[in-house]
Structure formats: structure tokens, C-alpha cells
């Protein structure tokens, strides 16, 4: 199966915050499952990230507007359980 048609096998909700959960939160705010889906839809190879933290810096939404993110954590503890973690 090529990367272009990868579909998640399962999904669970995040329980504790981590760097990965932070980035998933950012992708999901912008309307994507995760980095895999973002790269498929937007046909990009790289996602712009903050060099200090590795967090996603900027995402283009499906309506072509942009989301810009801080270099610090944005996903608060109360939002962690809303984040969907997909397994491929």
C-alpha cells in the first residue's frame, strides 16, 4: 500500500499530553487527522515546525486559510482527551 492511500487501522483518544499529542492537536484543529493526511491532501513533503520545540508552526486549512501556532504548548490539559491518536 502506498503512502498516498494509507488509512488508519484504529483510533484512540490521548490520555496524557506529549509532543506528539501537541502536534496531533494542531493538525486536528486545522481539519486533518494527522500529518499523514495533511501531506496527502496538501501534496507537501514537509510541515513547517519550530526548530526549538519541533511543534508544528503553520498549517494550511482545506479552505486555503492558514493557522499559525506558537512555539510553546497550545493543547491544554482539558483538551488532551479530545485529541484522536490514529494507528496505521
DSSP file (Angstrom, degrees, kcal/mol; ACC not computed):
  #  RESIDUE AA STRUCTURE BP1 BP2  ACC     N-H-->O    O-->H-N    N-H-->O    O-->H-N    TCO  KAPPA ALPHA  PHI   PSI    X-CA   Y-CA   Z-CA
    1    1 A X              0   0    0      0, 0.0     2,-0.1     0, 0.0     5,-0.1   0.000 360.0 360.0 360.0 129.4    0.0    0.0    0.0
    2    2 A X    >   -     0   0    0      1,-0.1     3,-1.2     3,-0.0     0, 0.0  -0.354 360.0-112.6 -77.0 161.3    1.4    3.3   -0.9
    3    3 A X  G >  S+     0   0    0      1,-0.2     3,-1.3     2,-0.2    -1,-0.1   0.776 111.8  70.4 -62.1 -25.6    1.7    6.2    1.5
    4    4 A X  G 3  S+     0   0    0      1,-0.3    -1,-0.2    36,-0.0    36,-0.0   0.790 106.2  35.3 -67.1 -28.2   -0.9    8.1   -0.6
    5    5 A X  G <  S+     0   0    0     -3,-1.2     2,-0.3     2,-0.1    -1,-0.3  -0.003  80.4 143.2-117.5  33.9   -3.7    5.7    0.4
    6    6 A X    <   -     0   0    0     -3,-1.3     2,-0.4    30,-0.1    -3,-0.1  -0.561  26.9-172.6 -70.6 128.7   -2.8    5.0    4.0
    7    7 A X        -     0   0    0     -2,-0.3     2,-0.1    81,-0.1    -2,-0.1  -0.948  29.7-103.4-120.3 144.1   -5.9    4.7    6.2
    8    8 A X        -     0   0    0     -2,-0.4    80,-0.3     1,-0.1     3,-0.1  -0.377  18.2-153.8 -67.4 144.3   -5.7    4.3    9.9
    9    9 A X  S    S-     0   0    0     78,-3.2     2,-0.3     1,-0.2    79,-0.2   0.819  74.8  -6.7 -83.1 -35.1   -6.4    0.9   11.4
   10   10 A X  E     -A   87   0A   0     77,-1.6    77,-2.9     2,-0.0     2,-0.3  -0.954  59.7-146.0-154.2 171.2   -7.6    2.1   14.7
   11   11 A X  E     +A   86   0A   0     -2,-0.3     2,-0.3    75,-0.2    75,-0.2  -0.999  14.4 173.3-144.5 139.9   -8.1    5.3   16.8
   12   12 A X  E     -A   85   0A   0     73,-2.2    73,-3.7    -2,-0.3     2,-0.3  -0.941  33.8-104.9-138.7 166.7   -7.9    6.0   20.5
   13   13 A X  E     -A   84   0A   0     -2,-0.3    71,-0.2    71,-0.2    68,-0.1  -0.685  36.5-107.7 -94.0 145.4   -8.0    9.2   22.5
   14   14 A X        -     0   0    0     69,-2.4    69,-0.1    66,-0.5     3,-0.1  -0.419  28.7-174.9 -67.9 143.4   -5.0   10.8   24.1
   15   15 A X        +     0   0    0      1,-0.3     2,-0.3    -2,-0.1    66,-0.2   0.717  68.3  27.0-108.6 -34.7   -4.8   10.5   27.9
   16   16 A X  S    S-     0   0    0     64,-0.1    -1,-0.3    65,-0.0     2,-0.1  -0.955  86.6-103.0-130.6 152.2   -1.7   12.5   28.7
   17   17 A X        +     0   0    0     -2,-0.3     2,-0.3    -3,-0.1     3,-0.1  -0.430  47.2 154.9 -72.2 143.0    0.0   15.4   26.9
   18   18 A X     >  -     0   0    0     -2,-0.1     4,-2.4     1,-0.1     5,-0.1  -0.933  58.6 -94.2-152.2 173.7    3.1   14.8   24.9
   19   19 A X  H  > S+     0   0    0     -2,-0.3     4,-2.0     1,-0.2     5,-0.2   0.903 126.6  50.5 -59.2 -40.5    4.9   16.4   22.0
   20   20 A X  H  > S+     0   0    0      1,-0.2     4,-2.4     2,-0.2    -1,-0.2   0.912 109.5  49.4 -64.8 -42.4    3.1   14.0   19.6
   21   21 A X  H  > S+     0   0    0      1,-0.2     4,-2.6     2,-0.2    -1,-0.2   0.895 108.1  55.6 -63.3 -39.8   -0.3   14.8   21.1
   22   22 A X  H  X S+     0   0    0     -4,-2.4     4,-1.7     1,-0.2    -1,-0.2   0.931 110.3  43.9 -58.0 -47.3    0.5   18.5   20.8
   23   23 A X  H  X S+     0   0    0     -4,-2.0     4,-2.4     2,-0.2    -2,-0.2   0.888 112.0  52.4 -68.9 -38.4    1.2   18.2   17.0
   24   24 A X  H  X S+     0   0    0     -4,-2.4     4,-2.8     1,-0.2     5,-0.2   0.910 106.8  54.7 -61.0 -41.1   -1.9   16.0   16.5
   25   25 A X  H  X S+     0   0    0     -4,-2.6     4,-2.1     1,-0.2    -1,-0.2   0.909 108.7  48.4 -56.6 -43.9   -4.0   18.7   18.3
   26   26 A X  H  X S+     0   0    0     -4,-1.7     4,-1.5     2,-0.2    -2,-0.2   0.914 112.0  47.4 -67.0 -43.7   -2.7   21.2   15.8
   27   27 A X  H  <>S+     0   0    0     -4,-2.4     5,-2.4     1,-0.2     4,-0.3   0.921 113.2  49.1 -62.8 -42.1   -3.4   19.1   12.8
   28   28 A X  H ><5S+     0   0    0     -4,-2.8     3,-1.0     1,-0.2    -2,-0.2   0.845 106.3  55.7 -70.2 -33.0   -6.9   18.3   14.1
   29   29 A X  H 3<5S+     0   0    0     -4,-2.1    -1,-0.2     1,-0.2    -2,-0.2   0.874 107.4  50.9 -61.3 -36.2   -7.6   22.0   14.7
   30   30 A X  T 3<5S-     0   0    0     -4,-1.5    32,-0.6    -5,-0.2    -1,-0.2   0.478 129.0 -98.3 -83.4  -2.1   -6.8   22.7   11.1
   31   31 A X  T < 5S+     0   0    0     -3,-1.0     2,-0.3     1,-0.3    -3,-0.2   0.684  85.0 112.1  98.8  20.1   -9.2   19.9   10.0
   32   32 A X      < -     0   0    0     -5,-2.4    -1,-0.3    -8,-0.1    -2,-0.1  -0.881  66.1-131.1-122.9 156.0   -6.9   17.0    9.4
   33   33 A X  S    S-     0   0    0     -2,-0.3     2,-0.3     1,-0.2    -5,-0.2   0.953  78.4 -49.6 -63.7 -49.8   -6.5   13.6   11.1
   34   34 A X  S  > S-     0   0    0     -7,-0.2     4,-2.3    -3,-0.1    -1,-0.2  -0.895  73.0 -60.8-169.6-171.8   -2.7   13.9   11.4
   35   35 A X  H  > S+     0   0    0     -2,-0.3     4,-2.6     1,-0.2     5,-0.2   0.852 125.5  58.7 -62.3 -36.1    0.5   14.7    9.4
   36   36 A X  H  > S+     0   0    0      1,-0.2     4,-1.7     2,-0.2    -1,-0.2   0.947 110.3  41.2 -59.7 -50.0   -0.1   11.7    7.1
   37   37 A X  H  > S+     0   0    0      2,-0.2     4,-2.8     1,-0.2     5,-0.3   0.896 112.6  55.3 -66.7 -39.6   -3.5   13.1    5.9
   38   38 A X  H  X S+     0   0    0     -4,-2.3     4,-2.8     1,-0.2     5,-0.2   0.933 109.0  47.1 -57.7 -47.1   -2.2   16.6    5.8
   39   39 A X  H  X>S+     0   0    0     -4,-2.6     4,-0.9     1,-0.2     5,-0.8   0.852 112.9  50.1 -65.4 -34.7    0.6   15.6    3.4
   40   40 A X  H  <5S+     0   0    0     -4,-1.7    -2,-0.2    -5,-0.2    -1,-0.2   0.946 116.6  39.5 -65.5 -49.2   -1.8   13.6    1.2
   41   41 A X  H  <5S+     0   0    0     -4,-2.8    -2,-0.2     1,-0.2    -3,-0.2   0.917 124.0  37.0 -70.7 -44.6   -4.3   16.4    0.9
   42   42 A X  H  <5S-     0   0    0     -4,-2.8    -1,-0.2    -5,-0.3    -2,-0.2   0.513  98.3-132.8 -89.6  -4.9   -1.9   19.3    0.5
   43   43 A X  T  <5 +     0   0    0     -4,-0.9     2,-0.3    -5,-0.2    -3,-0.2   0.911  56.7 141.0  54.4  46.4    0.7   17.4   -1.6
   44   44 A X      < -     0   0    0     -5,-0.8    -1,-0.2    -6,-0.2    -2,-0.1  -0.866  47.8-155.2-117.3 154.8    3.6   18.6    0.6
   45   45 A X  S    S+     0   0    0     -2,-0.3     2,-0.4     1,-0.2    -1,-0.1   0.763  79.0  37.9 -94.7 -31.1    6.7   16.7    1.7
   46   46 A X        -     0   0    0     -7,-0.1     2,-0.4     3,-0.0    -1,-0.2  -0.932  64.6-146.1-127.5 146.3    7.5   18.8    4.8
   47   47 A X        -     0   0    0     -2,-0.4     2,-0.4    -3,-0.1    12,-0.1  -0.913  33.9-112.6-106.0 136.2    5.4   20.5    7.5
   48   48 A X        +     0   0    0     10,-0.5     9,-3.4    -2,-0.4    10,-1.1  -0.544  44.9 178.6 -73.3 123.8    6.9   23.7    8.9
   49   49 A X  B     -B   56   0B   0     -2,-0.4     2,-0.4     7,-0.3     7,-0.2  -0.872  36.3-101.6-125.8 157.2    7.9   23.3   12.5
   50   50 A X     >  -     0   0    0      5,-3.0     4,-2.8    -2,-0.3     5,-0.2  -0.643  28.1-144.0 -73.1 127.7    9.5   25.4   15.2
   51   51 A X  T  4 S+     0   0    0     -2,-0.4    -1,-0.1     1,-0.2    20,-0.0   0.846  95.5  53.4 -64.1 -31.9   13.2   24.4   15.4
   52   52 A X  T  4 S+     0   0    0      1,-0.1    -1,-0.2     3,-0.1    -2,-0.0   0.905 128.3  13.7 -70.2 -41.2   13.3   24.8   19.2
   53   53 A X  T  4 S-     0   0    0      2,-0.2    -2,-0.2    -3,-0.1    -1,-0.1   0.674  88.8-128.1-111.4 -22.0   10.4   22.6   20.1
   54   54 A X     <  +     0   0    0     -4,-2.8     2,-0.1     1,-0.3    -3,-0.1   0.498  60.6 142.4  81.8   2.6    9.6   20.6   17.0
   55   55 A X        -     0   0    0     16,-0.2    -5,-3.0    -5,-0.2    -1,-0.3  -0.460  64.1 -90.0 -77.0 151.2    5.9   21.7   17.2
   56   56 A X  B     -B   49   0B   0     -7,-0.2    -7,-0.3     1,-0.1    -1,-0.1  -0.364  39.7-171.5 -60.1 135.0    4.0   22.5   14.0
   57   57 A X        +     0   0    0     -9,-3.4    12,-3.0     1,-0.3     2,-0.3   0.826  63.0   8.1 -98.5 -41.5    4.4   26.1   13.2
   58   58 A X  E     -C   68   0C   0    -10,-1.1   -10,-0.5    10,-0.2     2,-0.4  -0.995  58.0-175.1-150.2 135.2    1.9   26.7   10.3
   59   59 A X  E     -C   67   0C   0      8,-2.3     8,-3.0    -2,-0.3     2,-0.6  -0.988  21.0-135.4-132.0 144.0   -0.8   24.7    8.6
   60   60 A X  E     -C   66   0C   0     -2,-0.4     6,-0.2     6,-0.2   -18,-0.0  -0.868  25.6-140.2 -97.3 124.4   -2.9   25.4    5.6
   61   61 A X    >   -     0   0    0      4,-3.3     3,-1.8    -2,-0.6   -30,-0.1  -0.201  28.9 -99.5 -75.3 172.4   -6.6   24.5    6.1
   62   62 A X  T 3  S+     0   0    0    -32,-0.6    -1,-0.1     1,-0.3   -31,-0.1   0.783 125.6  56.2 -64.9 -26.2   -8.8   22.9    3.5
   63   63 A X  T 3  S-     0   0    0      2,-0.1    -1,-0.3     1,-0.0     3,-0.1   0.281 120.5-111.3 -89.1  12.6  -10.3   26.3    2.7
   64   64 A X  S <  S+     0   0    0     -3,-1.8     2,-0.2     1,-0.3    -2,-0.1   0.536  78.3 126.7  70.6   9.5   -6.7   27.6    2.0
   65   65 A X        -     0   0    0     -5,-0.0    -4,-3.3     1,-0.0     2,-0.4  -0.557  56.8-120.0 -85.4 165.0   -6.5   29.9    5.0
   66   66 A X  E     -C   60   0C   0     -6,-0.2     2,-0.5    -2,-0.2    -6,-0.2  -0.823  12.9-152.5-112.9 146.8   -3.6   29.4    7.4
   67   67 A X  E     -C   59   0C   0     -8,-3.0    -8,-2.3    -2,-0.4     2,-0.4  -0.954  14.4-160.9-107.5 132.9   -3.3   28.5   11.0
   68   68 A X  E     -C   58   0C   0     -2,-0.5     2,-0.3   -10,-0.2   -10,-0.2  -0.957   8.8-160.0-115.0 135.5   -0.2   29.9   12.8
   69   69 A X        -     0   0    0    -12,-3.0     2,-0.1    -2,-0.4   -14,-0.0  -0.825  16.7-114.3-118.4 153.3    0.9   28.3   16.1
   70   70 A X        -     0   0    0     -2,-0.3   -20,-0.1     2,-0.2     4,-0.1  -0.313  25.4-120.3 -74.5 163.0    3.1   29.4   19.0
   71   71 A X  S    S+     0   0    0      2,-0.1   -16,-0.2   -22,-0.1     2,-0.1   0.711  94.5  73.4 -78.4 -18.4    6.4   27.6   19.7
   72   72 A X  S    S-     0   0    0      1,-0.2    -2,-0.2     2,-0.0   -19,-0.0  -0.426 104.5 -70.8 -88.4 169.4    5.0   26.8   23.2
   73   73 A X        +     0   0    0      1,-0.1    -1,-0.2    -2,-0.1    -2,-0.1  -0.301  45.6 173.6 -56.3 135.3    2.4   24.2   24.1
   74   74 A X        +     0   0    0     -4,-0.1     2,-0.9    -3,-0.1    -1,-0.1   0.586  53.8  90.4-116.4 -23.6   -1.1   25.2   23.0
   75   75 A X        -     0   0    0      2,-0.0    -1,-0.1     4,-0.0     5,-0.1  -0.665  69.9-151.1 -80.9 106.6   -3.1   22.0   23.8
   76   76 A X    >>  -     0   0    0     -2,-0.9     3,-1.7     1,-0.1     4,-0.9  -0.315  26.8-105.1 -76.2 161.7   -4.3   22.5   27.4
   77   77 A X  H >> S+     0   0    0      1,-0.3     3,-0.8     2,-0.2     4,-0.5   0.859 121.2  57.5 -54.0 -37.9   -4.8   19.6   29.8
   78   78 A X  H 34 S+     0   0    0      1,-0.2    -1,-0.3     2,-0.1     3,-0.1   0.727 109.2  46.5 -68.1 -19.4   -8.6   19.9   29.4
   79   79 A X  H X> S+     0   0    0     -3,-1.7     3,-1.5     1,-0.1     4,-0.6   0.570  86.6  88.4 -96.4 -11.0   -8.2   19.4   25.6
   80   80 A X  H X< S+     0   0    0     -4,-0.9     3,-1.5    -3,-0.8   -66,-0.5   0.896  85.1  54.1 -57.2 -43.2   -5.9   16.4   25.7
   81   81 A X  T 3< S+     0   0    0     -4,-0.5    -1,-0.3     1,-0.3    -2,-0.1   0.627 100.2  62.6 -70.9 -10.7   -8.7   13.9   25.8
   82   82 A X  T <4 S+     0   0    0     -3,-1.5     2,-0.3   -69,-0.1    -1,-0.3   0.668  81.8 100.8 -81.5 -18.0  -10.3   15.5   22.6
   83   83 A X    <<  -     0   0    0     -3,-1.5   -69,-2.4    -4,-0.6     2,-0.5  -0.523  66.6-144.5 -76.2 129.3   -7.2   14.6   20.6
   84   84 A X  E     -A   13   0A   0     -2,-0.3     2,-0.6   -71,-0.2   -71,-0.2  -0.815   6.7-156.2 -96.0 128.7   -7.6   11.5   18.4
   85   85 A X  E     -A   12   0A   0    -73,-3.7   -73,-2.2    -2,-0.5     2,-0.3  -0.919  11.8-155.1-107.0 116.6   -4.5    9.3   18.0
   86   86 A X  E     -A   11   0A   0     -2,-0.6     2,-0.5   -75,-0.2   -75,-0.2  -0.718   1.8-152.1 -96.9 141.4   -4.6    7.2   14.8
   87   87 A X  E      A   10   0A   0    -77,-2.9   -78,-3.2    -2,-0.3   -77,-1.6  -0.943 360.0 360.0-113.4 130.1   -2.7    3.9   14.4
   88   88 A X              0   0    0     -2,-0.5   -81,-0.1   -80,-0.3    -1,-0.1   0.403 360.0 360.0-104.9 360.0   -1.6    2.8   11.0
